[in-house]
Every structure is written in C-alpha cells, then in structure tokens.
Amino acid sequence: MSKDEFASIKVVYPPKQILQEFHNKVVAIFDNIKNNIDEINALTKQRDELLPLLMNGQAMVNYDLADD
C-alpha cells in the first residue's frame, strides 16, 4: 500500500459528544487496569525479595496465623 493509497482511506469519526461519553465511561476502567498493574509489580517485587529468604531458611511462614 502506498502513501497515497493510505492517505485516501476515509475514516469516520463520531461526534465529540459521543467521544466524550465514551471517554467518561472507560477512563475508570483504564485507571483500574493501571492500579492493578502497579499492584502486580509491587507484589512481584516482594515475592522476588522474599522467596530466596524462604528457600534458604532465613524467613519462615507462620501457618498458625492462617484462617482455615
């Protein structure tokens, strides 16, 4: 596909009001996704720091504190 062919493609844009309504609905979803990614990264870092300590006995898990 040439640059001219690509430039000739017509793109339909919805009215600004519809774009704004869509944005208002999805912005919270994307904020939640970003927060989840940040939490996953923090938990992964904690896991990577604690796992070696657990494996070589420098840290222990208190199983008696777990809810059964």
GROMACS elastic network, one bead per residue, 0.5 to 0.9 nm:
[ bonds ]
;  ai    aj funct       b0    kb
    1     4     6  0.82096   500
    1     5     6  0.61300   500
    1     6     6  0.65524   500
    2     5     6  0.51650   500
    2     6     6  0.61599   500
    2     7     6  0.85392   500
    3     6     6  0.50758   500
    3     7     6  0.60422   500
    3     8     6  0.86136   500
    4     7     6  0.50030   500
    4     8     6  0.61851   500
    4     9     6  0.89918   500
    5     8     6  0.51708   500
    5     9     6  0.68284   500
    6     9     6  0.55802   500
    7    10     6  0.80238   500
   13    16     6  0.84890   500
   13    19     6  0.87280   500
   14    17     6  0.81525   500
   14    18     6  0.62962   500
   14    19     6  0.65069   500
   15    18     6  0.54791   500
   15    19     6  0.64600   500
   15    20     6  0.87933   500
   16    20     6  0.60593   500
   16    21     6  0.85720   500
   17    20     6  0.50960   500
   17    21     6  0.61915   500
   17    22     6  0.86098   500
   18    21     6  0.50411   500
   18    22     6  0.61077   500
   18    23     6  0.85006   500
   19    22     6  0.51039   500
   19    23     6  0.61100   500
   19    24     6  0.86093   500
   20    24     6  0.60962   500
   20    25     6  0.86640   500
   21    24     6  0.50578   500
   21    25     6  0.63363   500
   21    26     6  0.87948   500
   22    25     6  0.52119   500
   22    26     6  0.62456   500
   22    27     6  0.84455   500
   23    26     6  0.52946   500
   23    27     6  0.57062   500
   23    28     6  0.89538   500
   24    27     6  0.56678   500
   24    28     6  0.75778   500
   25    28     6  0.67043   500
   25    29     6  0.76427   500
   26    29     6  0.50918   500
   26    30     6  0.63137   500
   26    31     6  0.86240   500
   27    30     6  0.52084   500
   27    31     6  0.61476   500
   27    32     6  0.86689   500
   28    32     6  0.62025   500
   28    33     6  0.86342   500
   29    32     6  0.51321   500
   29    33     6  0.62760   500
   29    34     6  0.87321   500
   30    34     6  0.61600   500
   30    35     6  0.85595   500
   31    34     6  0.51040   500
   31    35     6  0.61683   500
   31    36     6  0.85667   500
   32    35     6  0.50288   500
   32    36     6  0.60556   500
   32    37     6  0.85613   500
   33    36     6  0.50512   500
   33    37     6  0.61827   500
   33    38     6  0.86492   500
   34    37     6  0.50960   500
   34    38     6  0.62228   500
   34    39     6  0.86417   500
   35    38     6  0.50782   500
   35    39     6  0.61665   500
   35    40     6  0.85706   500
   36    39     6  0.50439   500
   36    40     6  0.60406   500
   36    41     6  0.85412   500
   37    40     6  0.50435   500
   37    41     6  0.61560   500
   37    42     6  0.86451   500
   38    41     6  0.51455   500
   38    42     6  0.62614   500
   38    43     6  0.86785   500
   39    42     6  0.50691   500
   39    43     6  0.60890   500
   39    44     6  0.84340   500
   40    43     6  0.51376   500
   40    44     6  0.59661   500
   40    45     6  0.85337   500
   41    44     6  0.50716   500
   41    45     6  0.61882   500
   41    46     6  0.87017   500
   42    45     6  0.51543   500
   42    46     6  0.63260   500
   42    47     6  0.86707   500
   43    46     6  0.50348   500
   43    47     6  0.60793   500
   43    48     6  0.85383   500
   44    47     6  0.50162   500
   44    48     6  0.60818   500
   44    49     6  0.85742   500
   45    48     6  0.51149   500
   45    49     6  0.62098   500
   45    50     6  0.86285   500
   46    49     6  0.51189   500
   46    50     6  0.60267   500
   46    51     6  0.83696   500
   47    50     6  0.51640   500
   47    51     6  0.56941   500
   47    52     6  0.88228   500
   48    51     6  0.56245   500
   48    52     6  0.72478   500
   49    52     6  0.66016   500
   49    53     6  0.73936   500
   50    53     6  0.52444   500
   50    54     6  0.62619   500
   50    55     6  0.86931   500
   50    59     6  0.78276   500
   51    54     6  0.50973   500
   51    55     6  0.61008   500
   51    56     6  0.87632   500
   51    59     6  0.88919   500
   52    55     6  0.50233   500
   52    56     6  0.62879   500
   52    57     6  0.85402   500
   52    58     6  0.84046   500
   52    59     6  0.89048   500
   53    56     6  0.54910   500
   53    57     6  0.61003   500
   53    59     6  0.53451   500
   53    60     6  0.83199   500
   54    57     6  0.52192   500
   54    58     6  0.60421   500
   54    60     6  0.60689   500
   54    61     6  0.79869   500
   55    58     6  0.77532   500
   55    59     6  0.81454   500
   56    59     6  0.78919   500
   57    60     6  0.67245   500
   61    64     6  0.88267   500
   61    65     6  0.89717   500
   62    65     6  0.57351   500
   62    66     6  0.74347   500
   63    66     6  0.54237   500
   63    67     6  0.88453   500
   64    67     6  0.81547   500
